[in-house]
Amino acid sequence: MDLLKQLEGKLQLLVQQRNQFRDEVTALKADRGSHDEELHGLRRRLEDLQTEHAALQRDREAVKKQVEAILKMVEGLE
């Protein structure tokens, strides 16, 4: 009888531990999910910024060419 009670106590302890581990895994999965969403948002923002940066570089080059053309015209007037 004593042995059965000991085994029952150990079994209950193992069930409690299993439930605790399940809860921890569930919490970790939820936490990971929110981090994944944040990471996805940051990647999207990075892509947007890279696109914007490329557009600004193109604009800069166009302005630079316009300034060069204006300077050549001014030099031609002298």
Secondary structure as UniProt FT lines:
FT   HELIX           2..77
//
